[in-house]
Structure formats: C-alpha cells, structure tokens
Amino acid sequence: MPQNRSTDETTIADLFTSASVRLGCAGIADPFLNIRVLVGHALGLAPKDVSAQAMRVLTEEEQQVIEALIARREKRETLNRIIGKGEFCGLWFSMNEATLEPRPESESIVRSIVKRVRPFGGLFPSRKPLRILDLGTGSGCILLSFLHALPKATGLGIDIAPRAIEQARENAKRLGLDGRSAFRLNDWHTGIDEQFDIVSFNPPYIPLSDKPKLMPAVRDFDPPLALFGGEDGLDPYRMVIPALPGLLKDGGYAGIELGDEQTQDVGRLLKEAGFKDIDLLIDFRGFDRVFIVRKDGTLP
C-alpha cells in the first residue's frame, strides 16, 4: 500500500499549480510553458522532461531557487534574460546585464548578406578571406553568426560597454570562434583605420521620449545604453553612416538595422553618404527593419 507523502512536502506538480496562477494573474501568456523552462533551468532538466518528474519532491533550496525565478518572470523579465541565454541564427548566445537578448529581427542582417556573398564560398574573387566589422556587438551574436556561416571569414566586434565585450569574448570561445574573432572596447568607428568586406550596424535607436511607452520587459530590464539613440533615436546613425563608405571596401556590404518610422531618415542619410545600391528588408511583423547597402566598385 503506497505511503502518503508528508503534507509539508512540495512537488513539482504542487509548484505548477501555484505558479501558474501567479503568472496568469501577471498577464504572462502560456504560464505552463514558462514554468517548465524555469523549473528546468533551476533543476538542470530540459523543459520537455519537467512534466515527467511532476511528483518529484523539491528540497527547500530548490524551492527557493525556483521561487526567485518565478518572481522575476512575474515582474515581466523575459525568459531569455532570466536563464541568461537566447537563440540567434540557430546558435545559442549567453548574455548579461550589458547586452540585449538576441532578437530574430536582426537575423536578416546575417542571412541577407551571407546569401549575397556565399556564391564566392566565403571568399571574394581575390581569394582573400572576408573581413567583417560589427558595430555595437553586444553579445557578439551578429558577428559570430557571420563567422559560423562563413568559415574562412574573420571579424572585429566593437562595443562601448566593457561587460558586453567580456560576454562576446566568452561566447566566441564557447562556440570555437575565438581564433577568428576579436573584440574591442571602442566608441563606434573611432580609431578604426581598416576597411572591411562586411559591416553590421545595429545601434540603439529608440527615442528617449518613447521610454514611458516601452513594454516593462524592455524598459525595466534591458540596458539603457543599448536602447536609446538620443532624443529622436537617430544620433548613432548621424555619427556612423557618413563614415560607412570609408569603412567598406569597394563592393562591400553593410547591414543597418532601424527602428519603427525611421526608414525615411536613415534612407536619406545613406543616400547623402553616397550609397545607391540600397535594399529595404521587412521583418516578420511587417515593419521596415534592415537596410542592406553595397558600396560602389568592383569586388576585390
């Protein structure tokens, strides 16, 4: 005859019942999925395996760890930020308090440019490996995804936040890409005296006046340095776009991410910088999101 468990024992199933009510009241969509991810993270289990251990009795320490994670999600901190990693172009990237979480909108920078250069097998006709510059590298997800897709390429990532540079280097090492990547603490393009085949530029572009309108997950948990681009959100574009022709080799490509309703302003800056070959990419929500530009000239 099975023994009754003690009334002071808490199982995973018990926790699911109470936590789902809390997350549901906080407006979190699909609370059960969230709980599976958080419990799995706390216990070292894959989310899909959590339900199979529903009757597992949790230790007091495990309950405290899970409670802390549930409380963070209840305040609308994202799952990726809580577990400290996110997926980008099929790879997983760790992140910290100085980096944005990898976002699918930015993947089009990588996918679109790789599609353009892949016919060369990662090499331009000179047979020289492609050289890539990533301005505002954060976790390094854009640069390292380029390097993963183009095995002969090398790259340099720039960021103004020391902790972001630390995280990018850590990701590069974990992915086995540290031998082809370097990361430098720098203010955008200043002091760079090299030209590149590919430049990615994903700046902070949210206007400061929009801060009160942001979702709590962004406003309360993302690093402000990576979010706000001045009063109208365009300050980084005004600084970097005029310098882009000098950063690109002839025939080279640049991918520039933009914020909502910035298409005309950023497009004008690109035209003023002399770019004629300009493509606009739409994100999965139907918004203008990325300009792909090519510098005039023959491929090296």
C-alpha positions in Angstrom: 0.0 0.0 0.0 1.6 3.4 -1.1 2.7 5.7 1.7 1.1 9.1 1.9 3.6 11.9 1.4 4.1 14.4 4.2 1.9 17.4 4.0 4.9 19.7 4.2 6.5 18.2 1.1 6.2 20.2 -2.1 6.3 18.5 -5.5 6.8 20.0 -9.0 3.1 19.4 -9.6 2.3 21.5 -6.5 4.5 24.3 -7.7 2.9 24.2 -11.1 -0.5 24.8 -9.6 0.5 27.8 -7.5 3.0 29.4 -10.0 0.6 29.1 -13.0 -2.0 31.2 -11.1 0.6 33.9 -10.2 2.0 34.1 -13.8 -1.5 34.1 -15.3 -2.6 37.0 -13.0 0.6 38.8 -14.1 -0.5 38.6 -17.7 2.1 36.1 -18.8 1.0 34.1 -21.9 1.3 30.4 -21.6 2.3 30.2 -18.0 2.8 26.4 -18.1 5.5 26.7 -20.8 7.2 29.4 -18.7 7.2 27.3 -15.6 8.6 24.3 -17.5 11.5 26.4 -18.7 12.2 28.0 -15.3 11.9 24.7 -13.4 14.1 23.0 -15.9 16.7 25.8 -15.6 16.7 25.5 -11.8 16.9 21.7 -11.7 19.2 21.2 -14.7 16.4 19.5 -16.8 15.3 20.0 -20.3 11.9 21.7 -20.3 10.3 18.7 -22.0 11.5 16.5 -19.2 10.0 18.5 -16.3 6.4 17.1 -16.6 7.7 13.6 -16.4 9.0 14.4 -12.9 5.8 16.0 -11.7 5.8 14.0 -8.4 9.4 14.8 -7.6 9.6 16.3 -4.1 11.6 19.5 -4.1 14.2 20.4 -1.5 13.8 23.6 0.4 16.8 25.0 -1.5 15.3 24.0 -4.9 12.0 25.7 -3.9 13.8 28.9 -3.0 15.7 29.0 -6.3 12.5 28.3 -8.3 10.6 30.9 -6.3 13.2 33.5 -7.1 12.9 32.7 -10.9 9.1 32.8 -10.8 9.2 36.1 -9.0 11.4 37.6 -11.7 9.1 36.4 -14.5 6.1 37.7 -12.6 7.7 41.1 -12.9 7.8 40.6 -16.7 11.5 39.9 -17.1 11.9 37.8 -20.2 12.6 34.1 -20.0 15.8 34.5 -22.0 17.2 37.2 -19.7 16.3 35.0 -16.6 18.0 31.9 -18.0 20.9 34.1 -19.4 20.9 33.0 -23.0 19.0 33.3 -26.3 19.0 31.7 -29.7 20.1 33.6 -32.8 20.6 32.1 -36.3 20.4 28.6 -34.8 23.1 29.2 -32.2 22.8 29.9 -28.5 24.4 33.0 -27.0 24.9 33.8 -23.3 24.0 37.4 -22.3 24.5 39.6 -19.3 23.2 42.9 -17.9 25.1 44.9 -20.5 23.7 43.1 -23.6 20.4 42.9 -25.3 19.0 39.5 -25.8 19.4 38.2 -29.3 16.3 39.1 -31.4 15.1 37.4 -34.5 14.6 40.8 -36.3 18.4 41.2 -36.5 18.9 37.8 -38.1 18.0 39.2 -41.5 21.3 41.2 -41.5 23.2 38.0 -41.4 21.0 35.9 -43.6 20.7 38.5 -46.4 24.4 39.3 -46.6 25.5 35.7 -46.4 23.2 34.9 -49.3 24.9 37.6 -51.3 28.5 36.6 -50.6 28.0 32.8 -50.4 28.4 32.3 -54.2 32.1 33.2 -53.5 32.4 30.5 -50.9 33.2 32.9 -48.2 35.9 34.4 -50.4 35.8 37.4 -52.7 37.5 36.8 -56.2 40.9 37.8 -54.8 40.7 34.6 -52.7 41.3 36.7 -49.6 39.1 35.7 -46.6 36.2 38.1 -45.9 36.8 40.7 -43.1 33.7 41.7 -41.0 33.1 44.6 -38.7 30.3 44.5 -36.1 29.5 47.9 -34.6 27.6 47.7 -31.3 28.4 44.0 -31.0 26.7 43.3 -27.6 26.7 39.5 -27.0 28.5 39.1 -30.4 25.6 37.2 -31.9 25.7 39.0 -35.3 29.4 38.8 -35.8 29.7 35.2 -34.5 26.8 34.1 -36.7 28.5 35.6 -39.7 31.7 33.7 -38.8 29.8 30.5 -38.3 28.2 30.8 -41.7 31.4 31.9 -43.5 34.1 29.6 -42.2 37.0 31.5 -43.8 36.0 34.9 -42.6 37.5 36.9 -39.6 35.9 39.7 -37.7 36.1 42.6 -35.2 33.3 43.4 -32.8 33.1 46.9 -31.2 31.1 48.0 -28.2 31.3 50.8 -25.6 30.3 48.5 -22.7 33.2 46.5 -21.0 30.8 43.8 -19.8 29.4 43.4 -23.3 32.9 42.8 -24.7 33.5 40.2 -21.9 30.3 38.4 -22.9 31.1 38.5 -26.6 34.6 37.0 -26.0 33.0 34.3 -23.8 30.5 33.4 -26.5 33.2 33.3 -29.1 35.3 30.9 -27.1 32.3 28.6 -26.3 31.5 28.5 -30.0 35.0 27.8 -31.0 35.2 31.1 -32.9 37.7 32.9 -30.7 40.5 32.2 -33.2 38.7 34.2 -36.0 37.2 37.0 -33.9 38.5 39.9 -31.9 36.5 42.3 -29.7 37.5 45.9 -28.8 36.2 48.5 -26.4 35.5 51.5 -28.6 33.1 54.3 -29.4 31.6 53.2 -32.7 34.0 53.7 -35.6 36.5 56.0 -34.0 40.1 54.9 -34.4 39.4 52.2 -36.9 41.8 52.5 -39.8 40.9 49.4 -41.7 38.4 48.6 -44.4 36.0 45.6 -44.3 34.1 43.5 -46.8 31.0 43.5 -44.5 29.9 45.9 -41.8 26.9 45.3 -39.5 25.4 48.2 -37.6 22.7 47.6 -35.1 22.6 50.7 -32.9 20.4 51.9 -30.1 17.6 53.6 -32.0 14.7 54.2 -29.5 13.9 57.9 -29.0 14.3 58.9 -25.3 10.7 60.3 -25.4 9.4 56.8 -26.1 10.7 55.4 -22.8 7.4 55.6 -20.9 5.7 53.7 -23.8 8.0 50.7 -23.7 6.9 47.3 -22.5 8.1 46.5 -18.9 10.4 43.7 -20.2 12.3 46.3 -22.2 12.0 49.4 -20.1 12.8 47.7 -16.8 15.4 45.1 -17.7 17.2 45.9 -21.0 20.4 48.0 -20.7 19.6 51.7 -21.5 22.9 52.2 -23.3 21.8 49.6 -25.8 18.3 51.0 -26.3 18.2 54.8 -26.6 19.7 56.7 -29.6 19.1 60.3 -28.4 16.0 62.5 -28.4 14.8 61.2 -31.8 16.7 57.9 -31.8 18.9 58.9 -34.8 22.1 60.1 -33.1 24.1 56.9 -33.8 23.1 56.9 -37.5 24.2 60.5 -37.8 27.6 59.5 -36.4 28.2 56.3 -38.2 26.6 56.4 -41.6 28.8 59.2 -43.0 31.8 57.1 -42.1 30.5 53.9 -43.7 32.0 54.4 -47.1 35.4 54.7 -45.5 34.9 51.5 -43.5 33.8 49.4 -46.5 36.0 48.1 -49.3 34.8 48.6 -52.8 31.9 46.3 -53.5 31.4 45.6 -49.8 28.1 45.3 -48.0 26.7 46.9 -44.9 23.6 45.8 -42.9 21.9 48.6 -40.9 19.0 47.9 -38.5 16.5 50.7 -38.0 13.6 51.4 -35.6 10.0 52.0 -36.3 9.2 55.0 -38.5 12.9 55.7 -39.2 13.0 54.5 -42.8 13.0 57.9 -44.5 15.5 59.5 -42.2 18.0 56.6 -42.3 17.5 56.2 -46.0 18.2 59.9 -46.6 21.5 59.6 -44.5 22.5 56.6 -46.6 21.9 58.5 -49.9 23.8 61.5 -48.6 26.7 59.2 -47.8 26.7 58.2 -51.5 25.0 54.8 -51.4 23.0 53.9 -54.5 22.5 50.2 -54.1 20.0 50.1 -51.2 17.6 47.3 -50.3 15.0 47.5 -47.6 14.1 44.3 -45.7 10.8 43.8 -43.8 10.7 41.9 -40.5 8.3 39.1 -39.6 5.8 41.6 -38.1 5.7 43.5 -41.4 7.8 46.5 -40.3 10.7 48.1 -42.1 13.7 46.7 -40.2 17.0 46.5 -42.1 18.8 48.3 -44.9 21.3 46.3 -46.9 23.6 48.6 -48.9 26.6 48.0 -51.2 29.5 50.3 -51.8 30.1 51.1 -55.5 33.1 49.4 -57.0 34.4 46.1 -58.1 34.8 43.3 -55.6 38.4 42.9 -54.5 
